Amino acid sequence: MDTPAPAPPHPGKRFPVVWYALALAVIILFAIAPLLSVLIASAIAEANGCVLHEGGVNPCVIGAVDRGETLLTMFFLGWLMLMTLPAGAVAFLIWIVALIAHLVLRSRTRQTRTELCT
C-alpha cells in the first residue's frame, strides 16, 4: 500500500520564521542591553586613556568635552542587568513555549488535513 503524500500547505499559511526570529532578537537585545552599555563605556574610556570605575566621576576629555559623567552613567546602567536578564529569561521561556505550541498545532493540522484527503 502506498501512503499518500502530505497535503501541501495553503498559500499564505507559511510558518512565520521571520517573526519568531525577530521576536528572539528583540528578547536577546533587551536582556543584554545593559551589558552592551557597560562594554561600550569601558571601551570608550580605555581608548581615550580615561579612568572609569564606580567610585565616582573622573574627568574624561574627548574632543575638548568632558564626557566623564556620561561614561559613568553608561557604566552604572549595567546594574539594570539585575532586571533585564531575568525578564529576558522569562520572555525566552514564553517564546519557546509559543514556538513549540505553534509547531505542534501546525503538525496536527497537517495530519488532519492529510487524513481528510485520503
Residue frames as a rotation matrix with the C-alpha (Angstrom) as fourth column:
MET 1
0.575 0.818 0.000 0.00
0.818 -0.575 0.000 0.00
0.000 0.000 -1.000 0.00
ASP 2
-0.397 -0.657 0.641 1.20
0.632 -0.702 -0.328 3.44
0.665 0.275 0.694 -0.88
THR 3
-0.077 0.335 -0.939 0.97
0.855 -0.462 -0.235 6.12
-0.513 -0.821 -0.251 1.72
PRO 4
0.668 0.385 0.637 -0.40
0.688 -0.646 -0.331 9.39
0.285 0.659 -0.696 0.43
ALA 5
-0.474 -0.826 0.305 1.90
0.672 -0.563 -0.482 12.37
0.569 -0.023 0.822 0.21
PRO 6
-0.363 0.345 -0.865 1.26
0.742 -0.455 -0.493 15.03
-0.564 -0.821 -0.091 2.79
ALA 7
0.582 0.671 0.459 -1.05
0.812 -0.501 -0.299 17.78
0.029 0.547 -0.837 1.64
PRO 8
-0.438 -0.755 0.489 0.78
0.705 -0.626 -0.335 20.91
0.558 0.198 0.806 0.57
PRO 9
-0.476 0.259 -0.840 0.31
0.661 -0.525 -0.536 23.86
-0.580 -0.811 0.079 2.87
HIS 10
0.600 0.749 0.283 -2.16
0.778 -0.464 -0.423 26.50
-0.186 0.474 -0.861 1.82
PRO 11
-0.196 -0.644 0.740 -0.64
0.693 -0.624 -0.360 29.52
0.694 0.442 0.569 0.12
GLY 12
-0.001 0.136 0.991 -0.12
-0.359 -0.925 0.126 32.28
0.933 -0.356 0.050 2.65
LYS 13
0.908 0.353 0.227 -0.02
-0.347 0.325 0.880 29.81
0.237 -0.877 0.417 5.55
ARG 14
0.210 -0.913 -0.350 3.76
0.188 0.389 -0.902 29.50
0.960 0.123 0.253 5.73
PHE 15
0.467 -0.127 -0.875 5.41
0.880 0.170 0.445 29.22
0.092 -0.977 0.191 9.12
PRO 16
0.910 -0.025 0.414 6.34
0.010 -0.997 -0.083 32.72
0.415 0.080 -0.906 10.39
VAL 17
0.366 -0.863 -0.349 10.05
0.913 0.405 -0.042 32.11
0.178 -0.303 0.936 10.83
VAL 18
-0.335 -0.524 0.783 10.89
0.429 -0.825 -0.368 35.77
0.839 0.213 0.501 10.36
TRP 19
0.373 0.564 0.736 8.53
-0.410 -0.612 0.676 36.86
0.832 -0.555 0.003 13.14
TYR 20
0.952 -0.081 -0.295 9.88
0.285 0.585 0.759 34.27
0.111 -0.807 0.580 15.56
ALA 21
0.050 -0.997 0.050 13.48
0.948 0.032 -0.317 35.27
0.315 0.064 0.947 14.71
LEU 22
-0.212 -0.066 0.975 12.66
0.073 -0.996 -0.051 38.96
0.975 0.060 0.216 15.13
ALA 23
0.768 0.553 0.324 10.99
-0.306 -0.128 0.943 38.33
0.563 -0.823 0.071 18.49
LEU 24
0.726 -0.569 -0.387 14.01
0.687 0.621 0.377 36.33
0.026 -0.539 0.842 19.66
ALA 25
-0.225 -0.833 0.505 16.38
0.743 -0.482 -0.465 39.10
0.631 0.271 0.727 18.55
VAL 26
0.124 0.354 0.927 14.35
-0.288 -0.881 0.375 41.70
0.950 -0.313 -0.008 20.49
ILE 27
0.965 0.239 -0.110 14.36
0.011 0.379 0.925 39.49
0.263 -0.894 0.363 23.60
ILE 28
0.376 -0.903 -0.210 18.13
0.921 0.389 -0.026 38.99
0.105 -0.184 0.977 23.43
LEU 29
-0.316 -0.501 0.806 18.85
0.454 -0.826 -0.335 42.67
0.833 0.260 0.488 22.79
PHE 30
0.506 0.577 0.642 16.59
-0.350 -0.542 0.764 43.70
0.788 -0.611 -0.073 25.67
ALA 31
0.949 -0.090 -0.301 18.28
0.296 0.580 0.759 41.25
0.106 -0.810 0.577 28.03
ILE 32
0.201 -0.973 -0.113 21.87
0.970 0.181 0.164 42.24
-0.139 -0.142 0.980 27.19
ALA 33
0.550 0.055 0.833 21.42
0.429 -0.875 -0.225 45.98
0.717 0.481 -0.505 26.55
PRO 34
0.951 -0.231 0.204 22.85
-0.303 -0.580 0.756 46.99
-0.056 -0.781 -0.622 29.96
LEU 35
0.455 -0.826 0.333 25.88
0.473 0.541 0.695 44.79
-0.754 -0.159 0.637 29.36
LEU 36
0.249 -0.320 0.914 26.41
0.932 -0.179 -0.316 46.45
0.265 0.930 0.254 25.98
SER 37
0.853 0.107 0.511 26.27
0.015 -0.983 0.181 49.86
0.522 -0.146 -0.840 27.69
VAL 38
0.791 -0.599 0.127 28.99
-0.152 0.009 0.988 48.82
-0.593 -0.801 -0.084 30.16
LEU 39
0.243 -0.728 0.640 31.18
0.784 0.536 0.312 47.38
-0.571 0.426 0.702 27.41
ILE 40
0.435 -0.032 0.900 30.83
0.720 -0.588 -0.369 50.47
0.541 0.808 -0.232 25.20
ALA 41
0.942 -0.081 0.327 31.56
-0.240 -0.841 0.485 52.85
0.236 -0.535 -0.811 28.09
SER 42
0.615 -0.754 0.231 34.60
0.089 0.358 0.929 50.80
-0.784 -0.551 0.287 29.11
ALA 43
0.217 -0.525 0.823 35.90
0.953 0.298 -0.061 50.67
-0.214 0.797 0.564 25.53
ILE 44
0.657 0.063 0.752 35.48
0.368 -0.897 -0.246 54.45
0.659 0.438 -0.612 25.06
ALA 45
0.927 -0.315 0.203 37.20
-0.344 -0.498 0.796 55.18
-0.149 -0.808 -0.570 28.37
GLU 46
0.436 -0.800 0.412 40.07
0.388 0.581 0.716 52.80
-0.812 -0.152 0.564 27.61
ALA 47
0.330 -0.280 0.901 40.54
0.937 -0.020 -0.350 54.13
0.116 0.960 0.256 24.07
ASN 48
0.569 -0.057 0.820 40.86
0.116 -0.982 -0.149 57.67
0.814 0.180 -0.552 25.44
GLY 49
-0.429 -0.861 -0.273 43.06
0.357 0.116 -0.927 56.81
0.829 -0.496 0.258 28.41
CYS 50
-0.108 0.495 0.862 40.38
-0.723 -0.634 0.274 57.62
0.683 -0.594 0.426 30.98
VAL 51
-0.992 -0.121 -0.032 39.77
-0.055 0.648 -0.760 56.02
0.112 -0.752 -0.649 34.37
LEU 52
-0.144 0.989 -0.019 36.29
-0.696 -0.088 0.713 54.52
0.704 0.116 0.701 34.75
HIS 53
-0.809 -0.030 -0.586 35.08
0.343 0.787 -0.513 52.94
0.477 -0.616 -0.627 37.97
GLU 54
0.133 0.984 -0.120 32.06
0.639 0.008 0.769 53.01
0.757 -0.179 -0.628 40.27
GLY 55
-0.286 -0.347 -0.893 33.79
0.950 -0.225 -0.217 55.23
-0.126 -0.911 0.394 42.82
GLY 56
0.273 0.399 -0.875 32.78
0.292 -0.901 -0.320 58.48
-0.917 -0.169 -0.362 41.17
VAL 57
0.965 0.135 0.225 33.13
0.256 -0.306 -0.917 60.72
-0.055 0.942 -0.330 38.16
ASN 58
-0.018 -0.991 -0.135 36.60
0.512 -0.125 0.850 61.06
-0.859 -0.053 0.509 36.70
PRO 59
0.285 0.111 -0.952 37.42
-0.574 -0.776 -0.262 63.60
-0.768 0.621 -0.158 34.02
CYS 60
-0.192 -0.294 0.936 37.50
0.610 0.712 0.349 62.14
-0.769 0.638 0.042 30.53
VAL 61
0.074 0.145 -0.987 38.07
-0.460 -0.873 -0.163 64.73
-0.885 0.466 0.003 27.84
ILE 62
-0.307 -0.049 0.950 37.03
0.732 0.626 0.268 63.54
-0.608 0.778 -0.156 24.39
GLY 63
-0.155 0.210 0.965 37.03
0.869 -0.436 0.234 66.11
0.470 0.875 -0.115 21.59
ALA 64
-0.820 -0.301 0.486 37.55
0.070 -0.897 -0.437 69.00
0.568 -0.325 0.757 24.05
VAL 65
0.129 0.892 0.433 34.41
-0.715 -0.219 0.664 67.99
0.687 -0.395 0.610 26.01
ASP 66
-0.781 -0.358 0.512 34.42
-0.624 0.492 -0.607 66.24
-0.035 -0.794 -0.607 29.39
ARG 67
0.007 0.773 -0.635 32.46
-0.633 0.495 0.596 63.01
0.775 0.397 0.492 28.95
GLY 68
-0.879 -0.475 -0.047 33.27
-0.254 0.549 -0.796 61.51
0.404 -0.688 -0.603 32.35
GLU 69
-0.556 0.736 0.386 29.74
-0.588 -0.019 -0.809 61.81
-0.588 -0.677 0.443 33.73
THR 70
0.327 0.672 -0.664 28.18
-0.945 0.249 -0.213 60.31
0.022 0.697 0.717 30.59
LEU 71
-0.235 -0.508 -0.829 30.57
-0.462 0.809 -0.364 57.37
0.855 0.298 -0.425 30.69
LEU 72
-0.960 -0.100 0.261 29.88
-0.280 0.333 -0.901 56.81
0.003 -0.938 -0.347 34.38
THR 73
-0.114 0.990 0.086 26.13
-0.832 -0.048 -0.552 56.85
-0.543 -0.134 0.829 33.71
MET 74
0.346 0.183 -0.920 26.57
-0.792 0.583 -0.182 54.29
0.503 0.792 0.346 30.92
PHE 75
-0.642 -0.666 -0.378 28.72
-0.309 0.677 -0.668 52.22
0.701 -0.312 -0.641 33.27
PHE 76
-0.810 0.375 0.451 26.11
-0.458 0.075 -0.886 52.33
-0.366 -0.924 0.111 36.04
LEU 77
0.099 0.893 -0.439 23.41
-0.995 0.091 -0.039 51.17
0.005 0.441 0.898 33.62
GLY 78
-0.533 -0.381 -0.756 24.99
-0.415 0.896 -0.159 47.74
0.738 0.229 -0.635 33.95
TRP 79
-0.924 0.221 0.313 23.05
-0.243 0.294 -0.924 47.36
-0.296 -0.930 -0.218 37.19
LEU 80
-0.039 0.957 -0.288 19.88
-0.962 -0.114 -0.248 47.16
-0.270 0.267 0.925 35.12
MET 81
-0.459 -0.188 -0.868 21.00
-0.547 0.830 0.110 43.64
0.700 0.525 -0.484 34.19
LEU 82
-0.975 0.133 0.176 19.55
-0.088 0.496 -0.864 42.60
-0.203 -0.858 -0.472 37.55
MET 83
-0.099 0.994 -0.051 16.16
-0.376 -0.084 -0.923 43.24
-0.921 -0.072 0.382 35.96
THR 84
0.239 0.252 -0.938 16.67
-0.955 -0.116 -0.274 42.70
-0.178 0.961 0.213 32.24
LEU 85
-0.723 -0.550 -0.418 18.39
-0.622 0.781 0.049 39.30
0.300 0.295 -0.907 32.40
PRO 86
-0.810 0.484 0.331 15.63
0.138 0.706 -0.695 37.62
-0.570 -0.517 -0.638 34.47
ALA 87
0.149 0.893 -0.426 12.94
-0.399 -0.339 -0.852 39.36
-0.905 0.297 0.306 32.39
GLY 88
-0.074 -0.274 -0.959 14.72
-0.997 0.054 0.061 38.22
0.035 0.960 -0.277 29.22
ALA 89
-0.959 -0.282 0.034 14.89
-0.284 0.953 -0.107 34.66
-0.002 -0.113 -0.994 30.56
VAL 90
-0.383 0.901 0.205 11.13
0.111 0.265 -0.958 34.67
-0.917 -0.344 -0.201 31.26
ALA 91
0.311 0.476 -0.823 10.42
-0.725 -0.442 -0.529 36.15
-0.615 0.761 0.207 27.83
PHE 92
-0.515 -0.575 -0.636 12.65
-0.843 0.474 0.254 33.49
0.155 0.667 -0.729 26.25
LEU 93
-0.905 0.240 0.351 10.73
0.066 0.895 -0.441 30.72
-0.420 -0.376 -0.826 28.03
ILE 94
0.094 0.974 -0.206 7.44
-0.118 -0.195 -0.974 32.20
-0.989 0.116 0.096 26.81
TRP 95
0.081 -0.161 -0.984 8.94
-0.964 -0.262 -0.037 32.40
-0.252 0.951 -0.177 23.30
ILE 96
-0.881 -0.455 -0.129 9.97
-0.472 0.866 0.164 28.71
0.037 0.205 -0.978 23.45
VAL 97
-0.580 0.739 0.343 6.51
0.231 0.553 -0.801 27.63
-0.781 -0.386 -0.491 24.67
ALA 98
0.309 0.704 -0.639 4.82
-0.458 -0.479 -0.749 29.66
-0.834 0.524 0.174 21.92
LEU 99
-0.250 -0.497 -0.831 7.14
-0.968 0.109 0.226 28.20
-0.022 0.861 -0.508 19.27
ILE 100
-0.983 -0.114 0.147 6.59
-0.126 0.989 -0.075 24.61
-0.137 -0.092 -0.986 20.41
ALA 101
-0.257 0.961 0.103 2.82
0.154 0.146 -0.977 25.13
-0.954 -0.235 -0.186 20.67
HIS 102
0.260 0.321 -0.911 2.74
-0.770 -0.500 -0.396 26.63
-0.583 0.804 0.117 17.19
LEU 103
-0.583 -0.564 -0.585 4.76
-0.802 0.517 0.300 23.74
0.133 0.644 -0.754 15.74
VAL 104
-0.891 0.302 0.339 2.59
0.125 0.881 -0.457 21.11
-0.436 -0.365 -0.822 17.47
LEU 105
0.061 0.975 -0.214 -0.66
-0.054 -0.211 -0.976 22.74
-0.997 0.071 0.040 16.31
ARG 106
0.075 -0.118 -0.990 0.72
-0.951 -0.307 -0.035 23.07
-0.300 0.944 -0.135 12.79
SER 107
-0.879 -0.449 -0.160 1.72
-0.474 0.854 0.212 19.40
0.042 0.262 -0.964 12.77
ARG 108
-0.619 0.715 0.324 -1.71
0.276 0.584 -0.763 18.29
-0.735 -0.383 -0.560 13.99
THR 109
0.241 0.706 -0.666 -3.42
-0.458 -0.522 -0.719 20.47
-0.855 0.479 0.197 11.40
ARG 110
-0.291 -0.434 -0.853 -1.33
-0.957 0.140 0.255 18.89
0.008 0.890 -0.456 8.64
GLN 111
-0.981 -0.057 0.185 -2.10
-0.080 0.990 -0.118 15.39
-0.176 -0.130 -0.976 9.91
THR 112
-0.212 0.977 0.038 -5.82
0.156 0.072 -0.985 16.15
-0.965 -0.203 -0.167 10.00
ARG 113
0.242 0.260 -0.935 -5.68
-0.788 -0.509 -0.346 17.63
-0.566 0.820 0.082 6.50
THR 114
-0.674 -0.561 -0.481 -3.78
-0.733 0.588 0.341 14.57
0.091 0.583 -0.808 5.22
GLU 115
-0.848 0.399 0.349 -6.33
0.193 0.846 -0.497 12.21
-0.494 -0.354 -0.794 6.79
LEU 116
0.110 0.937 -0.330 -9.20
-0.126 -0.316 -0.940 14.13
-0.986 0.145 0.083 5.21
CYS 117
0.001 -0.185 -0.983 -7.55
-0.959 -0.280 0.052 13.92
-0.285 0.942 -0.177 1.77
THR 118
-0.902 -0.413 -0.122 -7.31
-0.431 0.868 0.248 10.12
0.003 0.277 -0.961 1.88
